[in-house]
Amino acid sequence: MAKEVSQGDNHASVKAPPEPSPLRKAKFFKANMRILITGGAGFIGSHLVDKLMENEKNEVIVADNYFTGSKDNLKKWIGHPRFELIRHDVTEVIGTLNVLGLAKRVGARILLTSTSEVYGDPLVHPQTEDYWGNVNPIGVRSCYDEGKRVAETLMFDYHRQHGLEIRIARIFNTYGPRMNIDDGRVVSNFIAQAIRDEPLTVQLPGTQTRSFCYVSDMVDGLIRLMEGDNTGPINIGNPGEFTMLELAETVKEMINPEVKIVTVENTPDDPRQRKPDITKAKELLGWEPKIKLREGIPLMEEDFRQRLGIPSNKN
Ligand SMILES: NC(=O)c1ccc[n+]([C@@H]2O[C@H](COP(=O)([O-])OP(=O)(O)OC[C@H]3O[C@@H](n4cnc5c(N)ncnc54)[C@H](O)[C@@H]3O)[C@@H](O)[C@H]2O)c1
């Protein structure tokens, strides 16, 4: 309930934040919860929906403008009595701020899917959560990196000022079925190229590294973070580290040994190395990834082949 309180010496009368919902600390699989997932028609979001819908008490609402996501990712839930899909652009003003406002109004707990990009081109390796990052504020990649940094700031401001229950996950590269085929991410690029019999295009120098987390591990980490008591930020990613050349070699070997690997110019400010330190996730969430890259690639290949309509000729 909202109540009037006086603040400081000037006796200014301001509204106290509403009583938080008693459900904000509840467990996803134990209580009747109504869960809003913005971007839930996307890659990670739709896998999260699948998992949360497993609990017959949960009601799941997705707000998505289909900018990169698709109704197809949610087709098995459309029409389900516990599921609702709303076409909505959360950026009508500023996305995170809007959702924070909503969480404050209804006393909900809120999770931000932040990113390893907040570390920029890191000078610390592997990256721990207390590293502040090395981001070029005016570079071509900055709007994503700085956007997420501002989103983290807003989350903490609402937490400090209004006592909002927040959780921040710093997601490292994630891959798996339902990834957008042509959005330029490296794993989806290489897999689609290998299936289409096209050369795998490694951006120079090829020695830059990334760490790849399979999507079911990611969803498990996000749920544990949301159910635990720690605000984060917490790195959720797979610490297995690969150079882009190693990744290309692995995809070539596993999907299409005939394809060529070629090098192409890189985009500016491409981080040279990326590997999460997941000590915090292990200690605070009891989480670590289970699926190795070599186990995840075939699962993604199967999904890509279906969507591209190119069956395997291995057998
Ligand atoms: N996949 C990764 O490797 C990775 C890494 C770091 C962080 N993340 C973060 O995780 C989240 C999910 O990423 P993903 O890989 O599933 O991407 P995705 O593009 O598949 O999903 C994003 C979803 O958000 C929707 N969307 C975009 N703008 C919107 C708007 N204004 N209003 C409503 N919906 C909107 C899209 O249509 C899409 O369904 C994102 O916040 C992303 O920044 C992902």
The ligand as an ORCA input file, in Angstrom:
! r2SCAN-3c Opt
* xyz 0 1
  N      22.784    -14.541    -26.805
  C      23.866    -14.043    -26.226
  O      24.968    -14.533    -26.443
  C      23.774    -12.882    -25.251
  C      24.951    -12.417    -24.656
  C      24.882    -11.367    -23.747
  C      23.658    -10.804    -23.421
  N      22.521    -11.261    -24.036
  C      21.257    -10.609    -23.686
  O      20.236    -11.584    -23.465
  C      18.975    -11.083    -23.938
  C      18.370    -12.060    -24.942
  O      19.279    -12.218    -26.036
  P      18.990    -13.226    -27.228
  O      20.277    -13.800    -27.645
  O      17.880    -14.145    -26.840
  O      18.548    -12.202    -28.392
  P      17.272    -12.211    -29.381
  O      17.504    -11.096    -30.371
  O      17.005    -13.580    -29.899
  O      16.069    -11.830    -28.393
  C      15.705    -10.517    -28.063
  C      14.179    -10.413    -28.131
  O      13.782     -9.065    -27.765
  C      12.818     -8.575    -28.696
  N      12.903     -7.111    -28.713
  C      13.897     -6.320    -29.214
  N      13.592     -5.022    -29.043
  C      12.396     -4.979    -28.390
  C      11.538     -3.934    -27.943
  N      11.894     -2.664    -28.106
  N      10.376     -4.253    -27.344
  C      10.022     -5.556    -27.153
  N      10.791     -6.596    -27.539
  C      11.954     -6.311    -28.164
  C      13.209     -9.226    -30.002
  O      12.139     -9.260    -30.933
  C      13.618    -10.639    -29.535
  O      12.499    -11.506    -29.474
  C      19.262     -9.697    -24.532
  O      19.000     -8.721    -23.524
  C      20.752     -9.730    -24.819
  O      21.332     -8.455    -24.800
  C      22.552    -12.291    -24.941
*
